[in-house]
Amino acid sequence: MISLKQCALYSLGLCLLSAAPAGSVYNSGGIKVTAVKESNEHSKAELPQARFDKTQLDSPKLIYQIKNYVLKANSKNNLTGICANSKDGQHIHVIIDNKPYAAIYNPTYLIKEDSGSHLALSFLSRSHHQSIKHPKAFKLQQIDLGKPTKKFNLKQPYLFYSRPKGIYAGEDVKNILLDFYLVNTRISPYGNKVRVTIDNKHIFTVDKWCPYLIEGLTMGDHTVKLELIDVRNKLITNPLLPVERKFSIQVNP
């Protein structure tokens, strides 16, 4: 029988492993992926409200309340100057049904989805698109445009794709941010993980929720697929997983 002291030491070991320094998680075929220590400079930033306003049927919107965070400011942390940065500054990522996000720089988002039920994730983002990863920095909600067509389980595990996205050129191609958002789940060496597939051939798993940098991608189109897997490497499924996205590296956009 394991003693309480042994249990405590084991728990401490897990904590130390989960707090291990960031570093290379994949390096093969010219592609290198590196974990970057998650920054805590916005530990008090909050997104306390994402109110769904459908009083005007032709222009439904999400109206946000933000605390301790300044939209349009330029972020400064360990990724500043390393990866692509929005010239318009800090913003909110709005992801509906795990489709490519909309970056909004004012606290109102006009919803352009078709009628029916949708799952909307909103979270605070730095100017270089690195998400703020703590429980008060996001809102997950169902929005019904017209008559509801389904009921989303807001308590099940979710994995949302954020970056890479769009077109990269110039200095931005050297370090491409890989970032995702977890809701109702954690990842760890002894629990759930995220499986990443780049261009259908570079496959690896990550067990820390932090930003990652991809190096070595060639010019042209690329894909990233994200899957949430359990401790036995079995897929954790929901209506929005797995998710795959295409992006492009160009000499001149």
C-alpha positions in Angstrom: 0.0 0.0 0.0 1.3 3.5 -0.9 1.7 5.8 2.1 0.4 9.3 2.2 4.0 10.5 2.1 4.7 8.6 -1.1 1.5 10.0 -2.6 2.6 13.5 -1.8 6.0 12.9 -3.3 4.4 11.5 -6.4 2.1 14.5 -6.7 5.0 16.8 -6.3 6.9 14.9 -9.0 3.9 15.5 -11.4 3.9 19.2 -10.6 7.6 19.4 -11.3 7.3 17.6 -14.6 4.4 19.8 -15.7 6.5 22.9 -14.8 9.6 21.6 -16.7 11.4 24.1 -18.8 10.1 24.6 -22.4 12.2 23.1 -25.2 12.1 21.1 -28.4 9.2 18.8 -28.8 9.8 17.7 -32.4 12.8 17.9 -34.8 12.7 15.8 -38.0 12.7 16.3 -41.7 13.8 19.9 -41.5 10.9 20.8 -39.2 11.5 21.9 -35.6 8.8 22.6 -33.1 9.7 24.3 -29.8 7.6 24.8 -26.7 7.8 28.4 -25.3 7.2 29.1 -21.6 3.7 30.6 -21.1 3.9 34.2 -20.2 2.0 35.5 -17.1 2.2 39.2 -17.7 -1.6 39.4 -18.0 -2.5 37.1 -15.1 -5.3 39.5 -14.1 -6.8 40.1 -17.5 -10.4 39.1 -17.6 -13.2 38.7 -20.1 -16.1 38.6 -17.6 -18.9 39.0 -20.2 -19.7 38.0 -23.8 -23.4 39.0 -24.0 -25.3 37.6 -26.9 -27.5 40.5 -28.2 -30.1 39.5 -30.8 -32.6 42.4 -30.3 -31.9 43.5 -33.9 -32.6 40.3 -35.9 -30.6 41.5 -38.9 -27.4 42.2 -36.8 -26.9 39.8 -33.9 -23.8 40.5 -32.0 -21.6 39.6 -29.0 -20.9 42.5 -26.7 -17.9 42.1 -24.4 -16.8 43.4 -21.1 -13.1 43.5 -20.5 -11.1 44.0 -17.3 -7.4 44.7 -16.8 -6.6 44.4 -20.5 -6.2 47.1 -23.1 -7.3 46.3 -26.7 -5.1 47.7 -29.5 -2.0 47.9 -27.2 1.2 46.3 -28.4 2.0 43.2 -26.3 5.4 42.9 -24.7 6.6 39.5 -23.5 8.9 36.6 -24.4 7.4 36.3 -27.9 7.6 40.0 -28.8 9.5 40.4 -32.0 9.8 36.7 -32.6 6.6 35.8 -34.5 4.0 37.6 -36.6 2.5 40.6 -34.8 -0.8 42.5 -35.5 -0.1 46.1 -36.3 -3.5 46.9 -34.7 -2.4 45.5 -31.3 -4.1 43.3 -28.7 -7.5 41.9 -29.5 -10.1 39.2 -28.9 -10.2 36.0 -30.9 -13.7 34.8 -31.7 -13.9 31.2 -32.9 -17.3 29.9 -34.0 -17.8 26.2 -34.6 -13.9 25.8 -34.6 -13.7 27.7 -37.9 -10.9 30.3 -38.4 -11.1 33.0 -35.8 -12.1 36.6 -36.3 -9.8 39.1 -34.6 -11.7 42.0 -33.1 -10.2 45.2 -31.7 -13.3 46.7 -30.3 -15.7 45.1 -27.7 -18.4 44.2 -30.1 -18.6 41.4 -32.7 -21.2 41.3 -35.4 -22.1 37.7 -36.0 -22.3 36.6 -39.6 -23.2 32.9 -39.3 -26.1 31.1 -40.9 -29.3 30.6 -38.9 -29.2 27.8 -36.4 -27.2 26.9 -33.3 -23.5 27.6 -33.0 -20.7 27.2 -30.4 -18.8 30.4 -29.8 -15.4 30.7 -28.0 -14.0 34.1 -27.2 -10.7 34.7 -25.6 -8.2 37.5 -25.0 -5.2 37.6 -27.4 -1.9 39.4 -27.4 -0.9 41.4 -30.4 1.2 38.5 -31.7 -1.9 36.2 -31.3 -0.7 34.3 -28.3 -3.8 33.4 -26.3 -4.2 34.3 -22.6 -4.7 30.9 -21.0 -6.5 31.2 -17.7 -10.1 30.6 -16.7 -11.2 34.3 -16.5 -9.8 35.2 -19.9 -12.4 33.3 -22.1 -16.1 32.7 -22.6 -17.7 29.6 -24.2 -21.3 29.8 -25.1 -24.0 28.5 -27.4 -25.6 31.1 -29.7 -28.9 30.5 -31.5 -29.6 32.5 -34.6 -33.3 32.0 -35.1 -34.7 28.6 -34.1 -32.2 26.3 -32.1 -31.1 23.3 -34.2 -28.9 21.5 -31.6 -27.8 21.6 -28.0 -24.1 21.8 -27.3 -22.7 20.3 -24.1 -20.7 23.2 -22.6 -19.1 20.9 -20.0 -17.4 18.4 -22.2 -13.7 18.7 -23.2 -13.0 21.0 -26.1 -9.9 21.8 -28.2 -10.0 24.9 -30.4 -7.6 25.8 -33.2 -6.1 29.3 -33.2 -2.8 29.6 -35.0 -1.2 29.2 -37.6 -3.6 31.2 -39.8 -3.5 33.0 -43.1 -0.4 34.1 -45.1 3.1 34.4 -43.7 5.9 36.3 -45.5 9.2 38.0 -44.8 10.6 37.7 -41.3 7.3 36.1 -40.1 8.1 32.8 -41.7 11.1 32.1 -39.4 9.0 31.3 -36.3 5.4 30.4 -36.9 3.2 30.4 -33.8 1.2 27.2 -33.0 -1.4 28.0 -30.4 -4.7 26.4 -29.4 -7.3 26.8 -26.7 -8.4 24.1 -24.2 -11.8 24.2 -22.4 -12.9 21.7 -19.7 -9.7 19.7 -20.0 -6.0 19.8 -19.1 -3.1 18.2 -20.9 -0.1 16.6 -19.1 2.4 13.8 -19.4 0.0 11.5 -17.5 -3.3 12.6 -18.9 -4.9 14.0 -22.0 -2.6 15.3 -24.8 -2.8 17.1 -28.1 -1.7 15.3 -31.2 -0.3 17.6 -33.9 0.1 16.7 -37.6 1.9 19.1 -39.9 1.5 18.5 -43.7 0.1 15.0 -43.1 3.6 13.6 -42.2 5.1 15.3 -39.2 3.2 13.8 -36.2 3.9 14.5 -32.5 2.1 15.0 -29.3 2.3 17.8 -26.8 1.4 17.7 -23.1 1.8 21.3 -22.0 -0.7 24.1 -22.7 1.7 26.8 -23.9 2.7 28.4 -27.2 4.8 26.6 -29.7 7.0 27.8 -32.5 7.4 26.0 -35.8 10.6 26.5 -37.8 11.7 25.1 -41.2 8.5 25.3 -43.2 9.1 25.8 -46.9 7.3 28.2 -49.3 3.8 27.2 -50.3 0.7 25.8 -48.6 0.8 23.9 -45.4 -1.7 22.2 -43.0 -1.9 21.6 -39.3 -4.3 19.1 -37.8 -5.1 19.0 -34.0 -6.6 16.1 -32.2 -7.4 15.7 -28.5 -6.3 12.3 -27.2 -6.6 10.5 -23.8 -4.0 8.8 -21.7 -4.4 5.7 -23.9 -3.9 7.7 -27.1 -7.5 7.3 -28.1 -9.3 10.2 -29.7 -11.6 12.4 -27.6 -14.4 13.2 -30.0 -17.0 16.0 -30.1 -18.8 17.6 -33.1 -15.9 20.0 -33.6 -12.9 17.6 -33.5 -10.5 16.9 -35.0 -9.8 20.2 -36.6 -7.5 20.9 -39.6 -6.4 24.2 -41.1 -4.5 25.4 -44.1 -2.1 28.3 -44.2 0.4 29.6 -46.6 4.1 30.8 -46.7 4.8 33.2 -49.5 7.7 35.4 -50.8 5.3 38.3 -51.3 1.7 38.1 -50.0 
